[in-house]
Amino acid sequence: MDSDEFVVDTPVVREFVADVRAAIESATSPEAACDAIRPGFARLLTDPEWLPERFQAPNPESGMGGGIGQWLLFRASDRSLTLFALVVPPGSETPIHDHLAWGLVGLYRGTQDEEVYAERDGGLELVDRRALEPGDFYALLPPRDDIHRVRTTSAETSVSIHLLTNDIGCVARHTWDPESGERLPFRSGYVNTDCQEDPSRASTVAPQLSVRRGREAVEFYKAAFGAAERHRVGGTRDNPEVVAELAVGDATFWVADESPEHANYSPETLGGGTVRMLLVVDDPDAAVERAKAAGAREVYPVAEEHGWRLGRVEDPFGHHWEVGRPLTR
């Protein structure tokens, strides 16, 4: 998209989005950003006038089933931020699903029960259950509490407001079978707008970075590049070696402890890497500074050459990252 999409184009929504962006820009972490956004989000949940009735209606053709409607209210031009309403009719419940983005979720109307799950030992474990009343809200900070389902417990339809840092209706994410714990691909869509691509028809290539100290590497990539953890195997006392799927925006990559028995070697073992990662961002200067603050070493500073504004860092595990953007963008 060339510009922001204000489906509900009112001063209330525009002011809220502007405040959210200012909070994200000045925050040092997603958790700090959520804390800064909380007061404005709370006001939104208690304002009975800002959300038109048509965005509080169920959807009989819902991709989630049960008449559940997901109504887009705002979407950033780069799809890095969305505001939407989730409408769940009485007696209906969402699938068990993830979000793959941080943000805030709050109840605007009706009542709900929420069940929070975690993937453990190859299955799905219920770790928390809570009842929600209008005005209640909570932060999503993946991987913590990112897998859940909600059901409406009131006689009236429930409406929850979600502020998330991805294009939640259009990204490929997951549902889980509650009996077997099997994880399945999922895309919820929106009632009032189409997604431009069908991820079920898309071919993708995702690199896997072999490292020493896999758990440490996962935390570094979260801090340095804002990566979200989508999936992890291992990293426990009984199984210390880690294989994890991470995402920066919609781009995914994998991180795994090296395993020489499978011919997977880290740059530290080889004395250098065989792959160079290229991370395309809107602000390379800020991204490189963030990576350095997290522990990356600057290989060469951000500069303009060959049609790009580009810098290069080496992460603590020996992998090199070029961080930049094309100048024609």
C-alpha positions as CSV (number, residue, x, y, z in Angstrom):
1,M,0.0,0.0,0.0
2,D,1.2,3.5,-0.8
3,S,-0.6,5.1,2.2
4,D,-2.1,4.3,5.6
5,E,-5.6,2.8,5.5
6,F,-8.0,4.4,7.9
7,V,-11.1,2.4,7.5
8,V,-12.6,4.2,10.5
9,D,-11.4,7.7,9.6
10,T,-12.2,9.8,12.7
11,P,-10.2,12.2,14.8
12,V,-10.3,9.7,17.7
13,V,-8.7,6.9,15.6
14,R,-6.2,9.2,14.0
15,E,-5.1,10.7,17.3
16,F,-4.8,7.2,18.8
17,V,-2.7,5.9,16.0
18,A,-0.4,9.0,16.1
19,D,0.1,8.4,19.9
20,V,0.8,4.7,19.3
21,R,3.5,5.5,16.7
22,A,5.1,8.1,19.0
23,A,5.2,5.5,21.8
24,I,6.7,2.8,19.6
25,E,9.3,5.2,18.3
26,S,10.5,6.3,21.7
27,A,10.2,2.9,23.5
28,T,13.3,0.8,24.2
29,S,11.3,-2.5,24.0
30,P,7.9,-3.8,23.0
31,E,7.0,-4.1,26.7
32,A,7.9,-0.5,27.3
33,A,5.8,0.5,24.2
34,C,2.8,-1.4,25.5
35,D,3.1,0.4,28.9
36,A,3.2,3.8,27.1
37,I,0.1,2.9,25.0
38,R,-2.0,1.6,27.9
39,P,-3.7,4.9,28.9
40,G,-4.9,5.7,25.4
41,F,-6.0,2.1,24.8
42,A,-8.0,2.2,28.0
43,R,-9.8,5.3,26.9
44,L,-10.7,3.7,23.6
45,L,-12.2,0.7,25.4
46,T,-14.4,3.0,27.5
47,D,-15.6,5.3,24.7
48,P,-19.0,4.1,23.5
49,E,-19.1,6.4,20.5
50,W,-16.0,5.8,18.4
51,L,-16.7,2.4,16.9
52,P,-19.5,2.3,14.3
53,E,-22.2,-0.4,14.7
54,R,-21.4,-2.0,11.4
55,F,-17.9,-3.0,12.7
56,Q,-19.6,-4.8,15.7
57,A,-21.5,-7.2,13.5
58,P,-20.9,-11.0,13.2
59,N,-19.8,-12.5,9.9
60,P,-21.8,-15.6,8.8
61,E,-19.0,-16.5,6.3
62,S,-16.2,-16.3,8.8
63,G,-12.9,-18.0,8.2
64,M,-12.8,-18.6,11.9
65,G,-16.2,-20.2,12.0
66,G,-19.0,-19.6,14.4
67,G,-20.0,-16.3,12.7
68,I,-16.8,-14.6,14.1
69,G,-16.0,-11.4,12.3
70,Q,-12.6,-9.7,12.1
71,W,-13.1,-6.1,11.0
72,L,-10.1,-4.0,9.9
73,L,-10.2,-0.5,11.4
74,F,-6.7,0.8,10.6
75,R,-3.7,-0.6,8.7
76,A,-0.3,1.0,8.3
77,S,1.1,1.4,4.8
78,D,3.9,-1.0,5.5
79,R,1.6,-3.4,7.3
80,S,3.6,-3.0,10.5
81,L,0.6,-2.0,12.6
82,T,-3.1,-2.8,12.6
83,L,-6.2,-1.9,14.7
84,F,-9.2,-4.3,14.3
85,A,-12.3,-5.4,16.1
86,L,-12.9,-9.1,16.7
87,V,-16.7,-9.9,17.0
88,V,-17.6,-13.2,18.6
89,P,-21.4,-14.2,18.7
90,P,-22.9,-15.6,21.9
91,G,-21.8,-19.2,22.5
92,S,-19.1,-19.1,19.8
93,E,-15.3,-19.5,20.4
94,T,-12.3,-18.9,18.3
95,P,-9.9,-21.7,17.3
96,I,-6.8,-22.0,19.4
97,H,-4.5,-19.6,17.5
98,D,-1.4,-17.5,17.7
99,H,-0.7,-13.9,16.7
100,L,3.1,-13.7,15.9
101,A,3.1,-10.0,16.9
102,W,3.1,-7.9,20.1
103,G,0.5,-5.4,21.1
104,L,-2.6,-4.9,23.2
105,V,-6.0,-6.7,23.3
106,G,-9.0,-5.5,25.2
107,L,-12.7,-6.1,25.6
108,Y,-15.1,-3.4,24.3
109,R,-18.4,-5.1,24.7
110,G,-19.9,-8.3,26.2
111,T,-18.0,-10.8,28.3
112,Q,-15.4,-13.5,27.4
113,D,-13.5,-16.4,28.8
114,E,-9.9,-16.6,27.6
115,E,-7.7,-19.8,27.7
116,V,-4.0,-19.4,27.3
117,Y,-1.8,-22.3,26.0
118,A,1.8,-23.2,25.5
119,E,3.6,-25.7,23.3
120,R,5.4,-28.2,25.5
121,D,6.9,-31.6,24.9
122,G,5.3,-31.9,21.5
123,G,1.8,-31.0,22.7
124,L,-0.4,-28.2,23.8
125,E,-0.8,-27.3,27.5
126,L,-3.4,-25.0,29.1
127,V,-1.5,-22.6,31.3
128,D,-4.0,-20.0,32.2
129,R,-7.7,-19.1,32.1
130,R,-9.3,-15.8,32.8
131,A,-12.7,-14.1,32.6
132,L,-12.8,-10.7,30.8
133,E,-15.2,-7.8,31.3
134,P,-15.6,-4.6,29.2
135,G,-12.5,-2.4,29.8
136,D,-10.2,-5.4,30.6
137,F,-7.1,-5.6,28.5
138,Y,-3.7,-7.3,28.4
139,A,-0.4,-7.2,26.5
140,L,0.7,-9.8,24.0
141,L,4.4,-10.2,24.1
142,P,5.3,-13.3,22.1
143,P,6.3,-16.0,22.8
144,R,4.7,-15.4,26.2
145,D,0.9,-16.0,26.2
146,D,0.7,-15.8,22.4
147,I,-1.4,-18.9,21.9
148,H,-5.0,-18.7,23.1
149,R,-8.7,-18.9,22.3
150,V,-11.6,-16.9,23.5
151,R,-15.3,-17.7,23.8
152,T,-18.2,-15.3,24.4
153,T,-20.0,-15.9,27.7
154,S,-22.5,-13.1,27.6
155,A,-26.0,-13.2,26.0
156,E,-24.8,-10.4,23.7
157,T,-22.1,-10.5,21.1
158,S,-18.7,-9.7,22.4
159,V,-16.4,-7.2,20.7
160,S,-12.7,-7.0,21.5
161,I,-10.2,-4.4,20.1
162,H,-6.8,-5.5,19.0
163,L,-3.7,-3.3,18.3
164,L,-1.0,-5.5,16.9
165,T,2.3,-5.0,15.1
166,N,1.6,-6.9,12.0
167,D,-1.1,-7.3,9.3
168,I,-2.8,-9.9,11.5
169,G,-5.6,-10.9,9.1
170,C,-3.3,-11.4,6.1
171,V,-0.2,-13.1,7.6
172,A,0.3,-16.8,7.7
173,R,0.0,-18.1,11.3
174,H,-1.3,-21.2,13.1
175,T,-4.2,-22.9,14.8
176,W,-4.0,-26.0,17.0
177,D,-6.1,-29.1,17.3
178,P,-7.2,-29.1,20.9
179,E,-7.2,-32.9,21.1
180,S,-4.0,-33.8,19.3
181,G,-2.1,-30.6,19.7
182,E,-1.3,-30.6,16.0
183,R,-0.3,-27.2,14.6
184,L,-1.9,-26.2,11.3
185,P,-1.5,-23.3,8.9
186,F,-4.1,-20.5,9.3
187,R,-5.0,-17.1,7.9
188,S,-8.0,-15.4,9.4
189,G,-8.6,-12.6,6.8
190,Y,-10.8,-9.6,7.3
191,V,-14.6,-9.2,6.8
192,N,-14.2,-5.8,5.0
193,T,-11.0,-6.1,2.9
194,D,-9.1,-8.7,0.9
195,C,-5.6,-9.8,1.3
196,Q,-3.4,-9.3,-1.7
197,E,-1.7,-12.6,-1.6
198,D,-2.6,-16.2,-0.9
199,P,0.2,-17.6,1.2
200,S,-1.0,-21.2,0.5
201,R,0.1,-20.7,-3.1
202,A,3.4,-19.0,-2.3
203,S,6.8,-20.6,-2.3
204,T,9.2,-19.4,0.3
205,V,12.9,-19.9,1.2
206,A,13.9,-19.5,4.8
207,P,17.6,-19.7,5.9
208,Q,18.7,-21.6,9.0
209,L,21.6,-20.1,10.9
210,S,23.8,-22.6,12.7
211,V,25.2,-21.2,15.9
212,R,26.8,-22.1,19.2
213,R,24.7,-21.1,22.3
214,G,21.3,-21.4,20.6
215,R,19.2,-20.0,23.4
216,E,21.5,-17.0,23.7
217,A,21.3,-16.4,19.9
218,V,17.5,-16.4,19.9
219,E,17.4,-13.7,22.6
220,F,20.0,-11.7,20.7
221,Y,18.0,-11.7,17.4
222,K,14.9,-10.6,19.3
223,A,16.8,-7.7,20.9
224,A,18.9,-6.7,17.9
225,F,16.4,-7.0,15.0
226,G,13.0,-7.1,16.8
227,A,12.5,-10.7,15.8
228,A,9.4,-12.5,17.1
229,E,9.7,-16.2,18.1
230,R,7.2,-18.3,16.2
231,H,8.2,-21.8,17.3
232,R,10.8,-23.5,19.4
233,V,12.0,-27.0,20.0
234,G,14.4,-27.8,22.8
235,G,16.1,-25.3,25.1
236,T,15.2,-27.3,28.2
237,R,17.3,-29.0,30.8
238,D,16.7,-32.4,29.2
239,N,17.1,-31.1,25.7
240,P,19.3,-28.0,25.7
241,E,19.9,-27.8,22.0
242,V,17.5,-25.3,20.3
243,V,15.8,-25.1,16.9
244,A,13.7,-22.0,16.7
245,E,11.7,-20.2,14.0
246,L,12.0,-16.4,14.1
247,A,10.3,-13.7,12.1
248,V,11.2,-10.1,11.4
249,G,7.9,-8.7,10.0
250,D,6.7,-11.4,7.5
251,A,10.3,-12.7,6.8
252,T,11.2,-15.8,8.6
253,F,14.5,-17.5,9.4
254,W,15.6,-20.4,11.7
255,V,18.2,-20.6,14.3
256,A,19.7,-23.9,15.5
257,D,22.6,-25.1,17.7
258,E,25.2,-26.6,15.4
259,S,25.3,-30.3,15.0
260,P,28.5,-31.6,13.3
261,E,27.0,-35.0,13.1
262,H,24.5,-33.6,10.6
263,A,27.1,-31.4,8.9
264,N,25.7,-28.2,10.4
265,Y,28.6,-26.0,11.5
266,S,28.6,-22.6,13.0
267,P,30.8,-19.8,11.8
268,E,32.8,-20.0,15.0
269,T,33.7,-23.7,14.2
270,L,34.4,-22.9,10.5
271,G,36.3,-19.7,11.1
272,G,33.9,-17.7,9.1
273,G,30.4,-17.9,7.6
274,T,29.2,-19.1,4.2
275,V,26.0,-17.0,4.2
276,R,25.4,-13.3,4.5
277,M,22.0,-12.1,5.7
278,L,20.3,-9.1,4.1
279,L,17.8,-7.3,6.2
280,V,15.7,-4.6,4.4
281,V,14.3,-2.0,6.7
282,D,13.0,1.6,6.3
283,D,15.6,3.1,8.6
284,P,19.0,1.3,8.3
285,D,20.8,3.8,10.6
286,A,18.5,3.1,13.5
287,A,18.4,-0.6,12.8
288,V,22.2,-0.9,12.8
289,E,22.5,1.2,16.1
290,R,19.9,-1.2,17.7
291,A,21.9,-4.2,16.6
292,K,25.1,-2.7,18.0
293,A,23.5,-1.9,21.3
294,A,22.4,-5.5,21.5
295,G,26.0,-6.7,21.0
296,A,26.7,-6.8,17.3
297,R,30.0,-5.6,15.9
298,E,30.0,-3.0,13.1
299,V,31.8,-4.2,10.1
300,Y,31.2,-1.1,8.0
301,P,29.0,1.9,8.8
302,V,25.8,2.8,7.0
303,A,26.5,4.6,3.8
304,E,25.1,5.0,0.3
305,E,26.5,3.0,-2.6
306,H,25.3,0.9,-5.5
307,G,21.8,2.3,-5.2
308,W,21.4,1.3,-1.5
309,R,21.8,2.9,1.9
310,L,23.5,0.0,3.6
311,G,25.6,-1.0,6.6
312,R,27.0,-4.3,7.8
313,V,27.3,-5.9,11.3
314,E,28.6,-9.2,12.6
315,D,26.4,-10.8,15.3
316,P,28.0,-12.5,18.3
317,F,27.7,-15.9,16.7
318,G,29.7,-15.0,13.6
319,H,27.0,-14.4,11.1
320,H,27.2,-11.2,9.0
321,W,24.1,-9.0,8.4
322,E,23.8,-6.3,5.8
323,V,21.1,-3.9,6.9
324,G,19.7,-1.4,4.4
325,R,17.1,-0.2,2.0
326,P,17.2,0.6,-1.8
327,L,17.4,4.4,-2.4
328,T,14.5,4.2,-4.9
329,R,12.2,2.9,-2.2
